[in-house]
Amino acid sequence: MGQPPNFLFSILILIHLLLLTFWLGGDLGTYYSSRQVTKPELSVDARRISLKIMAFCDMGPRLCMPLFLASGTLLIVADPRGQQFKLLAIPVVLFTALWVALVLVEHNVAGDKPIKLLSLKLDYAVRIVVIAGTAISGIYAIVVTDPFGVQTNPKWLGLKILLYGVTILCGLLIRLSLKPFSGGFKSLIIDGSSEAAERAIAGSMARATPYVYVIWTLVIVIAWLGVAKPGANL
């Protein structure tokens, strides 16, 4: 790989790698905790504690996902070959700050307060914008010979951007799959275990799990693309 082109680039690489680590590590903790939440043989209190642990662990991936966008963009502009895209970093960082703020509001505001409901709607909108933007820019970078005037054959970067957008899409599909979970768990807390509550909890988790596996796979592939840069003319 050679030496980093400058000190800033080396710091950004470190941040990028740490985000990748916390994303996968936090996701593993979330996954394991979710397995405990769905076990009907555990007491309601034990399952409630597991849910709190799951929500805490999930904050890692939920924050790393938007921060990955900012760190990746800053890596591009910190490289001498990406100097012409410096101005691009400003709106991306501001957009990321908004996204992170929405995630923090959703996590820290309890109940169905208006600000939380608004943040949830805005978060959906943000994710759709990111999915569309990464799909367009990723496909463009793969198809065009010298995308955005870059002559280093950055098809690996285009694929990395495209796959990042797919992870966001999977995250959105996980949310949709988990919609029945909240009602089922509330019923479990108030009325105790019932067939309907257990079906809502276990069923929603089962529908979400395949998307979790896809995200893990894609994050590993994205990391490999960033290290190997296949086909790049550097």
Residue, then its C-alpha position, 0 to 999 in steps of 0.5 A: m500500500g505504501q506510505p500515506p500521502n500525508f498525516l491527515f490521510s493517515i489519521l482518517i484511515l485510522i478513523h475509517l478502520l475504527l468505524l469499521t471495527f465498531w460497526l461489526g463489533g456492535d452489530l455482533g453484540t446487537y445480534y447476540s442480545s436479540r437472540q436473548v430477547t426472543k427466548p420465551e423461556l426467559s423471564v420478562d425482566a431478563r428479556r427487558i434487560s437484554l433489550k436494553i443491552m441490544a439497544f445500547c450495542d446497536m448505537g455503535p452500528r447506527l452511528c458508524m453507518p453515517l460517520f462512514l460516509a463522512s470519513g470516506t469522503l474526507l479520505i477522498v479529498a485528503d488524497p492529492r488525487g482527490q484535491q479537486f473534490k475538496l468542496l464536496a466534503i462540506p455538504v457531506v459532513l453537514f449532511t452527516a452531522l444532521w444524520v447523526a443528530l437524528v440517530l441520537v434523538e431517536h435513541n435518547v428521546a423516550g416514548d412517542k414525543p413529536i420530536k422523536l416521530l419527526s426524527l424518525k420520518l427525517d431519518y427515513a428520508v435521509r436514508i432514501v437520499v443516501i441510497a439514491g445518491t450512492a446508487i447513482s454515483g457508484i454506478y457512474a464510477i463503475v461505468v464511465t472510463d474516467p468518472f469525474g475526471v479521475q484517471t486512476n480507474p476507480k471502479w473499486l471505489g464505485l463498487k465500494i460506494l454502491l455496496y455502502g448504499v446497499t447496506i443502508l437499504c438493508g438497514l431500512l429493510i431491517r427497520l420495516s421488518l421490526k415494525p411489529f416488534s414494538g407492539g409485541f414487546k409492549s404486550l409482553i411487558i403489560d400482559g405477559s407472554s402470549e402466543a400473539a406477543e411471542r409471534a410478533i417478537a420472534g417473527s419480526m426478528a426472523r424477518a430482519t436477520p437475513y438483512v443483518y447477514v447481508i450487511w456483515t458480508l457487505v461491510i467485509v467486502i467493502a473493507w477488502l475493496g478499500v485495502a486491495k483497490p482491485g484494478a486501480n491504476l495508482 
